[in-house]
Amino acid sequence: MSAPGGPVPIRVVLVDDHAVIRAGLAQLLASTQDISVVGQAGDGDGAVEVVREVRPDVVLMDLQMPGVDGVTATRRVCSEMPGVDVLVLTSFSDAERIIDALDAGAVGYLLKDADPDDVLSGIRAVARGESPIHPKAARALLGARSATSRPQLTAREVEVLRLVRDGLANKQIARRLEISERTVKAHLTSAFSRIGVVDRTQAAVWAQRQEL
């Protein structure tokens, strides 16, 4: 869909407790024609309020903030406003934090040491329905998988894999679990990485063998 002046920009809300970082991100996004900042917040509570008010396409979410943290805010946003996608942008690349964020509903995970172009590409990827994950974060997930004989999956990932095993499509899984299709895709991306498969058929076979 296009507006009279061209394509409709991707509407983004910035969430970070550091005003300098928010200002830098806003300046970066303002340099593009296809991305528009429609709101900002400095903590989790503020993030939920702003997102509820402006209904953006993407929320660029920090994780460690005073009061309500980014994981809790992500869970609330994804629960209350399933049409809004959350892309994490944080300094932390430990597997536990990544898993918590994805389990809360985030559809992507980027690190603050990424190149500016990678942040822009990540926002665009989320808007296309993809799930960008920083290579360092992906390695952390793989490390968590190799640390045990059986991969440590989140409860939601197990639910999704069971439904894949049962032959349900992403849309059906989303409806069954009352989450968005993009959240389903994010869980699958994470689960595929940790169990070492590349497609739904392999995942279904793995789930069957593991008797999930």
N, C-alpha and C positions, 0 to 999 in steps of 0.2 A: 504494500500500500504506500502511496506517495502523496505528500502534501504538494500544494501548488509550487513551492519553491524547491522541491526535491524530496528525497527519502525522509521519512519520519525518523528523527534521531532516537537513539537508545536512551531512555530516561534513567538516570542513575542517582541513588542516594549514597552519600559518603558517610561512613561511621568510623570515627577514630577519636580517642580522647586527647590527642595532641593536635592543637589548632594549626601548628605549623605544617604538620603532615597533611591535614585536610586542605589547607591552602595550596600546598604543592600539588596535590592530586587534582584539585579543582582547576588549577592553572594548566596542568597536563591535559585534562579532559577538554578544557576550553579551546585547546589548540586543534581540536578535531571538528569536523562538520557532522559526523554521524553519532556523536555522543553528547548528551546534555546533562549537566548536574541540576537536579530539581530539588535537592534538599540535603541537609547535613545534620549530623548529631554527634555529640561527644560522649555518649554512654548508651547502654542497652535500652533503658527506659525511653530515652529520647529517640532512639532509632525506631522503636515500635510506633511511637506517636507520629513521627514524621512519615514513616512508610504508610501508616494507616490513612494519613491525610492526603498524600500525593500519589500513592499507588504507582511506584516506579516500575520499570522493567527489571532492573538489577540493583541489588544493594551490595556495595563494596564494604565488607564488614571486618573490622579488627576484632581480635578475640579477647585480649586482656585489657579490661577497662574497669574503672571504679564502679561500685554498685553492681548493677546487672551486667554480667560479662557477655561477650559476643556469642558464646555457645547458647546461652539461655535466650538471648535476643533472637538468634537465628531460629531456635525452636518455636518461639512465639510468632515470629513473622511467617514462617512456613505453615504453622498451624492455622493462624487466623487469616492469612492472605496467600492461599496456595498458588495464585497466579504470579507472585513475585519471586524472583530467583535471587538467592544469596551466594555471592562469591567472596570467599574469605581472603583477606590480605593481611598477613600477620608476620611476626618475626620468628614464630615457633614452628619447628619442623619435626617435633617428636611424634611418634606414631599414635600415642594415646590421645593427644590433642587433635590430631587429624581425624582420627576415628570418631571422637566426640562431635566434632563439627559436622562431619558428613552424616553421622547418625541423627543429628539435630535437623538435617534437611539441606545443608549447603550443597550446591551443585558443582563447586569448584574450590580449589585451594591454592592460592599463590603466596609467595613469600616477598617480604619487603625489599630483599636484595635483588629482586628481579629487575631487568631492564624496563624502563618506562614503556617501550614498545610491547613488551610482554604483558604488561598490565592492560594496555589498550586491546591487545589481541585477545586476552582472557575475557574481557567484557564483551567483545564481539562474539567470541565463541559461545559464551553463555546465552547471548541473545539468539544465537542460531540453534540452541538446544543441545550444545555440547557441554562436556564436563572437564575443563582444563585443570590439570594438577601439576604443580611445579615438580621438575625432575627430582629434586632433593626430597620432597614430600613423598613422591612415588617410591623412592628408594627406602624411605622409612617404613612405608607400608609393606614393601617386600621383605624388609628386615624383620618386621613383626611376624610375617608369615613363616620365615625360615627359622625363627627362634623356637618354634614348637613343632611337634610332629603333625599336629592338626592346626590349620590356620585359626586364629582368634577372630571370629566374625562377630559383628554386633548383632543384637537381637533382631533389628530391622533387616539387616542383610540376610539373616537366616530365613526370615519370613519371605523376603523377595525371592531367594533361591528356591524355596519350597514351591512357590507359585510358578516359577520358571520350570521347575521339574514337572509340575502338573500341566504344563502347556499353555499357561496364560500369557497373553501379550502384555506389553507395557501399559497400555491403556486400561486393560482389565485389572492389572495389578494395582495401578494407581487408584482405580475406583474401589477395589476391595479394601485397600489399606487407607483410603481417604487421604492420599497425598498426590502431588502433581506428577505428571509423567517425567518431568525433568529430574525430580527427586528420585524416582525409580531408576532412571538412567545413571544418576550419580552413585546410588547404592550398587548398581551392577558394575560400574567402572571400578569401584573400590573392591568389590568382592572378586571380580575376575582377576584383578591384580594379585590379590592375596592368596587365591586358591590355584593360581597358575594356569588359567584357561583364557581363551581368546574369543569365544563366542557362546551363544546361548545353549547350543547343543552340547558342547563340552561341559558347560555349567550344570545342565540338567543331568548328565551322566554322573558328574562328580557328586551332586546332591543325592542321587539315587544310591551310589556306592557308599556314601557316608551315612545313609539312612537318616537324613535330616528330618 
